[in-house]
Amino acid sequence: MNWDRIEGNWKQFSGKAQQQWGKLTNDDLDVVEGRRTELVGKIQERYGVAKDEAERQVDTWLQNM
């Protein structure tokens, strides 16, 4: 799956993102609106991880979609 598909169908995928990263709120996911860089930033903020770790998590999540 590619990120364009995630972005285009964010309403569907936001629930799956919230299952993966339970600390993300609905407001966080509304701000993300399918943008990968915003998702990485919110994961960094909520989980206190480095940018490269957050990007790795997003890449792994994308591969599993």
N, C-alpha and C positions, 0 to 999 in steps of 0.2 A: 504494500500500500504506500502511496506517496502522500506527502503533506498537503498537497493541493486538495485532495479528496477529504482529508480531515478538516481542513479550513472551510471547505464548501458545505460540509455537513456537521458543523460544530455542535449544533443543538443535539444531535444524536450521539456524538462522541464525547460530549462534556460529561455525561453520566459515567462513561467508562473511565474517563480521566479522574473523576472524583472517587471511583472505586479504587483506582491505583494509588492516588494520593489523597487520602482521607482528610488531611489537614486543610486542603483547599476548600474554600467556601464557595457557595453559589455566586457570591459577588466577585470573588477571584476569577471564577470561570467566565462570568459575564465580561469582565475586563479583558480576559485573554482573547475572546472572540475568535478562536482558532489560530491565532498567531503564535508560531513556534517560539519566537524569542520572548514573548510575554509569558508563555507557559514556563519556560526555563527560568525566567526571573521570579515568578511566583513560587516555583518549587524551591529555589534558592532561599527566598525570603521565609517561607513557612517551615522549611526543614533545616535551614542553616548549613547547607552544603555548598561546595564550590561550584562555579559555573560549569566546569568540565564534568563534574559528577552529575549535575542536573541534566546536562545535554546527553550524557550516557543513558540516564534513566529514560529520557524522552525517546531516544533512539531505540532502546530495548522495547519500550511500550509500543512504538510504531511498528516494529518488526512482528510483534505478537498480535497486532490487529488484523 
